[in-house]
């Protein structure tokens, strides 16, 4: 079986990595490791999502879905200190690293292990913003499920934002967002990537 980042308990040997990210005028220490995306640096799509995400209010309830080592939630929490940030991932290593990175960067965020919204702590929550760099390696069905379930966990006028390479699956996810939410737009496009946004009406 080939492991991907949506694997709950990675069996590959764990190799620790550590690097620093400069983003949103913040220096963030990142503890990373094998089985986590992206291993030695922040990937372009995630960076684009952080820099172009639309935050409707300073104290919004925000979910970083499929958080990996937590860079999205941490960067935005440091930029908007009053945000209520929740991070979730199915991957055990991602959860452990996200908690460590929150501690090291003095970012007070809730980190929850969950297969999309399966954890009861997430099932009962609603958000103003849900951000995701979806796990294409896990298959399109998982990405579609994230879009569909996210709508049910957004408050009225809540924003769902997703980054993807447009010609490698992103365009099809954009169409799904339009079907699910009845609207879709683009917050930015760069180097073949797009950040798509839908509003829950």
C-alpha positions as CSV (number, residue, x, y, z in Angstrom):
1,X,0.0,0.0,0.0
2,X,1.3,3.4,-1.0
3,X,1.2,5.9,1.8
4,X,-0.1,9.4,1.3
5,X,-0.5,12.4,3.5
6,X,-4.1,11.4,4.3
7,X,-2.8,8.2,5.9
8,X,-3.9,7.9,9.5
9,X,-0.9,6.1,10.9
10,X,2.1,6.4,8.6
11,X,4.4,3.4,8.7
12,X,7.4,5.0,7.0
13,X,10.4,5.7,9.2
14,X,10.1,9.1,10.8
15,X,12.8,11.6,9.8
16,X,12.5,14.9,11.6
17,X,13.0,18.2,9.7
18,X,13.0,21.7,11.1
19,X,13.0,25.0,9.1
20,X,11.9,28.6,9.4
21,X,9.2,30.4,7.4
22,X,8.9,34.1,6.8
23,X,5.3,34.8,6.0
24,X,2.8,37.7,6.7
25,X,5.8,39.5,8.3
26,X,6.1,36.7,10.8
27,X,9.0,34.3,11.4
28,X,7.5,30.9,12.1
29,X,9.5,27.8,13.3
30,X,8.3,24.6,11.6
31,X,8.9,21.1,12.9
32,X,8.2,18.8,10.1
33,X,8.9,15.1,9.2
34,X,8.5,12.3,6.8
35,X,4.9,11.5,5.9
36,X,3.9,15.1,6.2
37,X,3.4,17.6,3.3
38,X,5.6,19.5,2.5
39,X,8.7,18.1,4.2
40,X,11.5,20.7,4.1
41,X,9.8,23.9,3.1
42,X,6.3,25.4,2.9
43,X,4.8,24.4,-0.5
44,X,3.7,27.0,-3.0
45,X,0.0,26.3,-2.8
46,X,-0.1,26.5,1.0
47,X,1.8,29.8,0.9
48,X,-0.7,31.2,-1.6
49,X,-3.6,30.1,0.5
50,X,-2.2,31.9,3.6
51,X,-1.3,35.1,1.8
52,X,-4.7,35.4,0.0
53,X,-7.2,33.9,2.4
54,X,-10.1,36.1,3.2
55,X,-10.8,36.6,6.9
56,X,-14.2,38.2,7.4
57,X,-13.6,39.5,11.0
58,X,-10.8,39.5,13.5
59,X,-12.5,37.1,15.9
60,X,-13.7,34.6,13.3
61,X,-14.0,30.9,14.0
62,X,-11.5,29.4,11.6
63,X,-10.8,25.8,10.6
64,X,-7.6,24.7,9.0
65,X,-8.8,21.4,7.4
66,X,-6.0,18.9,6.7
67,X,-3.6,21.0,8.6
68,X,-0.4,19.0,8.2
69,X,2.2,20.6,10.5
70,X,-0.1,23.5,11.1
71,X,1.4,26.4,9.2
72,X,-1.8,27.8,7.9
73,X,-3.6,28.1,11.2
74,X,-0.4,29.3,13.0
75,X,0.4,32.0,10.5
76,X,-3.1,33.4,10.5
77,X,-3.4,33.2,14.3
78,X,-0.2,35.3,14.6
79,X,-1.5,37.7,12.0
80,X,-5.0,38.0,13.6
81,X,-4.5,37.2,17.3
82,X,-8.2,37.3,18.1
83,X,-9.0,34.5,15.6
84,X,-10.4,31.3,17.1
85,X,-8.3,28.7,15.2
86,X,-9.0,25.0,15.0
87,X,-6.8,22.6,13.1
88,X,-7.6,19.1,12.1
89,X,-5.9,16.2,10.3
90,X,-6.3,12.5,10.2
91,X,-2.5,11.9,10.3
92,X,-1.1,11.1,13.7
93,X,2.2,12.7,12.9
94,X,0.5,15.9,11.7
95,X,-1.4,16.2,14.9
96,X,1.7,15.7,17.0
97,X,3.8,18.2,14.9
98,X,1.0,20.8,14.8
99,X,0.7,20.8,18.6
100,X,4.5,21.1,18.9
101,X,4.6,24.0,16.4
102,X,1.7,25.8,18.1
103,X,3.7,25.6,21.4
104,X,7.0,26.8,19.9
105,X,5.3,29.7,18.1
106,X,3.1,30.8,21.0
107,X,0.0,30.2,18.9
108,X,-3.0,29.2,20.9
109,X,-5.0,26.9,18.6
110,X,-7.1,23.8,19.1
111,X,-5.7,20.8,17.3
112,X,-8.1,17.9,16.7
113,X,-7.5,14.5,15.1
114,X,-10.3,13.8,12.7
115,X,-11.2,12.1,9.4
116,X,-12.8,15.2,7.8
117,X,-15.6,16.0,10.4
118,X,-15.8,12.5,12.0
119,X,-14.5,13.7,15.4
120,X,-17.5,14.6,17.7
121,X,-15.6,17.8,18.7
122,X,-15.8,18.9,15.1
123,X,-19.3,17.6,14.4
124,X,-20.8,20.0,16.8
125,X,-18.8,23.1,15.7
126,X,-19.6,25.7,13.0
127,X,-17.1,28.0,11.5
128,X,-16.9,31.4,9.7
129,X,-13.9,30.3,7.6
130,X,-12.7,26.9,6.5
131,X,-9.4,26.7,4.6
132,X,-7.9,23.7,2.9
133,X,-5.1,22.6,0.7
134,X,-6.9,19.3,-0.1
135,X,-5.0,15.9,-0.2
136,X,-5.1,15.1,-3.9
137,X,-2.9,12.1,-3.3
138,X,-5.7,10.6,-1.3
139,X,-8.0,10.7,-4.3
140,X,-10.6,13.1,-5.7
141,X,-13.4,11.5,-3.7
142,X,-11.8,12.6,-0.4
143,X,-11.4,16.2,-1.8
144,X,-15.1,16.3,-2.9
145,X,-16.2,15.0,0.6
146,X,-14.2,17.8,2.2
147,X,-16.1,20.4,0.1
148,X,-19.6,18.8,0.7
149,X,-19.1,18.3,4.5
150,X,-17.6,21.8,5.0
151,X,-20.8,23.5,3.8
152,X,-22.7,21.9,6.7
153,X,-20.1,23.2,9.2
154,X,-20.1,26.8,8.0
155,X,-22.2,29.6,9.6
156,X,-24.4,31.7,7.3
157,X,-22.2,33.8,5.0
158,X,-19.3,31.5,6.0
159,X,-16.4,31.2,3.6
160,X,-14.9,28.0,2.2
161,X,-11.5,28.5,0.6
162,X,-9.4,25.9,-1.2
163,X,-6.1,26.1,-3.1
164,X,-5.3,23.7,-5.9
165,X,-3.3,23.5,-9.2
166,X,-6.0,24.5,-11.7
167,X,-5.1,22.1,-14.5
168,X,-4.3,19.1,-12.2
169,X,-7.7,18.7,-10.5
170,X,-8.4,22.2,-9.3
171,X,-10.8,23.0,-12.1
172,X,-12.9,20.0,-11.3
173,X,-13.0,20.9,-7.6
174,X,-14.0,24.5,-8.6
175,X,-17.0,23.0,-10.4
176,X,-17.9,20.9,-7.3
177,X,-17.8,24.0,-5.2
178,X,-20.2,25.7,-7.6
179,X,-22.5,22.7,-7.4
180,X,-22.4,22.5,-3.6
181,X,-22.5,26.2,-2.7
182,X,-24.2,27.7,-5.7
183,X,-21.3,30.1,-6.2
184,X,-17.6,30.1,-6.6
185,X,-14.9,32.7,-7.3
186,X,-11.1,33.0,-7.4
187,X,-9.2,35.0,-4.8
188,X,-5.9,34.7,-6.8
189,X,-4.1,32.8,-9.5
190,X,-0.4,32.3,-9.8
191,X,2.0,29.8,-11.3
192,X,-0.9,27.5,-12.3
193,X,-2.5,27.6,-8.9
194,X,-5.8,29.1,-7.8
195,X,-7.3,29.9,-4.5
196,X,-11.1,29.3,-4.9
197,X,-13.8,30.7,-2.6
198,X,-17.4,29.9,-2.0
199,X,-19.9,31.5,0.3
200,X,-22.6,29.7,2.3
201,X,-25.8,31.6,1.6
